[in-house]
Amino acid sequence: GFKEAMEAAEKSDVVILAIGGTSMSLAGTGWGELADQGAYPTSGEGYDRSDLTPPGVQPDLIRAIYKTGKPVVLILIHGRPYSIKWEKENIPAILEAWYPGSEGGNAIARILFGEVNPGGKTSITWYRSVNDLPALDDYILKGDNTQNGRTYWYFDKDVSYEFGFGLSYTTFEYDKFNISKNTITPEDQITVSVDVTNTGGVDGDEIVQVYLKTPDADLLGRPIKQLKGFKRVTIP
């Protein structure tokens, strides 16, 4: 369908290009007519993949549409993070929809037309390559320096999108960060506060996140960085 897709793109002012994968489970959920038509799952219980790129010829389709010179909005409908380094560098707008359900099309349309300002943050890390993933059968949670990097807890390389990343149609500025105590005991509680200002032109939601970093994390069996709290706020 490349020829038809490119012809449609050439006639359009903007291309909305939806790609993604098919989710099925070992219990059979998701089969039926799709399976009869030769569909195969790319995500779901019991279905693993050997790489993180969008399945099939979809990366080639994205590049072909890009070459038409039309502005592209890339919609991702899938159940696992993709390695999309090229897309991040070349596609001006990417909307993550995951598996949005039967009303997903309407939800996506409302976002694209500006009726809704998205404010979500990704709850997983988007790795640049499958080679960055630690072996799932070789986890070390505590050890010496020769064992660094075995488990994502100690991962410190560049990623495409870090855990907690997410943009919207506005921007936010953080100021006046404050912590109630500089020194604490295991029994103490601390309060963290920060002023958040909407510096853009539309109302928006921001998810304020607080992370804890642990020195010598690998020696202590602790993650390098860990989410400890978050709050979603609506700011005019």
N, C-alpha and C positions, 0 to 999 in steps of 0.2 A: 503493500500500500504506500510505498514511498512516493511514487509518481503522483498519486491522487492527493496525498498530504501536501506536497510541494505546490501543486496547482492551486489548492485551496489557500495556502499561505500567500501565494503571489497575488491573489485577489483580495487579500485582507489588509486592514490597517494594523492590526495587532493579532498575534498568534497566541491562543491559549492551548498549550500542549500538555495533555494529561498522560502520564506514564505510571507504571507501577508493577504490582505483582498480584498473584492470586493466592488466597489463603484457604487452606483446607486442613482437616484434622484426621488423625488415624481412625477416629470413630466414624468417619464418613461425612461429617458436616462439611458442606461446600461442594459435594459431588453432585450427582444427578445429571442434568443436561450438559453442564460444562464438561464433565468427564466423557460423556457420550460424544462430544464434539472434539475430543482429543486434547482438552486442556490439561495442564499439569500444574501442581502447586509450587509456588516459589517461596512460601512462608507458611508457618503454622506448626502445630504440634507434630514432632517427628519428621519434619522436612527441613533439612539443612542444605546450605549451599557452600560451594568451594571458593567463592569470591564475593565481594561486596558491591560490584558494579550492578547497575540496573539490568534485569534479566533480558536475555535474547538480544535482538538487534536494536533495542531502544536507544543505546548510546549513539549508534550510527544515525538513527532517525533524528535525534536531537541536533546533531551536528549538521545534518542535511537541511533541516528547517532553519537553523541559525545562518547558514550560507545564503538564504534568500534575502538577508538584510532586513527582514521585518523584526520589530521588537517582539520578544518572546516572554510570555509568562509561563513558567514551568510549574505544573501541579503534580505533586507526588502523592500517589494513593497506594499504600503498601504497609507491611507489618514489621519491617526491620530497617535499620539505617543503611543508606547506600554510600559508596565511595564516589563522590561527585566533584572531585577537584576541578575538572575542566568546566563543568557546569557552573560552579561557584564563581569561577574567574570570568566567564563569558556570558552567562544568562543574567539579564538585569533584574529579574524578579522570580523568586522561588517561593511557592506556597506549600507548606507541609500539611497534608490533610489526614495522614495515616489511613485507617479504614473508617470513613466518616458515617457509615450507615445509610439507610434509605433516603434520608433528607440531606445527605452530604452535598448533592449538587446545588440545592438551594442555599445551603450555608456558604459554599464556595462562591457562588454568584454574589451573595450579599457582601462578602469581603471584597471581591474584585471591583464591585461598583461603589465601594466606599460607604455602604450602609452600616457596616460593622468594622471597627478598628481592631484587628487581631492583637492579642497580647500574650499568647502562650509562649512557654519556654520548653525546649526539648528536654525530656527526662532521661535521655541517653546520650552517650558520646558518639559522634560521627567520625570514624577513623578515616584517614586518608587512603589506607591500603589494608588489605587483608593481612599483609605481612606484619602489620603493627599489633595484631591480636596475639596475646599469649596463648600457649597451648592449654586447652581446657582440662587436659588430663595431667597437667604438670604444675599445679598451683603450689606456691610456697608462701605462706602467710607470715612467717617469721624466720629469719636466717641472717647470714652474713652478707658482705658486699658482693660475693660471687653469685648471689641468688636474686639480685635486684631485677625488677622487670617481669618476674614470673607472677602474674596476676595484674589485672588492671589497676589495683590499688596503688601500685608504684609507677604507673605509666606517666612519663613526663615529656613525651615527644609532641610535636605539633599535630593538631587534628584539624579537620575541616570545620566542625562545629563542636564546641565544648558543651558538656552537660550544663543546662541552665541558659543556653543561648536562645535568643529570639528577638526579632525586630517587629516594629509596628509602623503605622503611618505617621507617628510623631516621634519625638526624641525626649529623653529625660536626663536631668542633671542631678548628681548626688553632691551633697554638701553637709558640713557640720556633723561629721561622724563622731559618735561619742560612745564610750564604754564605761559602765558604772564603776568598775574596779580594774586596776592594772595587775593586781596580785590576788589570787584566789586559792582557796583550799578545795579539796574534793567535795566538801559539804556546802560550799557557797553557791549562790545563784548570781548571775550577772545580767544586766540589761544593756542591750545594744540599740542605739537609735541613730537615725540619719534623716536629713531633710531631702525630699525628692520633689523636683520641680519639673513640670511639663513645659519643655522649651519649644514645642512645635505648634502647629496651627489647628490641631483637632484634639478633641477629648480622647483620652487613652488610658489603658490599664498597664501598670507596671508591676512586675513580681519582684519584690525586694528580697534578696537572698543573702544569708549569712553563712560563711564557710569557716571551718576550723582547719588550720594547717598544723601538722605534727612534725617537729624536728626528729630526725632519725626514725622516720616512720617505719621503714623496713625492718629495723632492728627491734622495734617494739610491737610489730604485728598490727600496725595501724595504717589506715590509708594516708597518702600524702595530703590529700585535701578531702574534706567531708562536709556535706550540707548539714547544717545544724538547725536552721529555721528559715521560714519564708513567709511572706505576706503579700497578697494581691491587693493593690490599691487603685482606685479610679481617680484620676486627676484631670480636672477640666483644662 
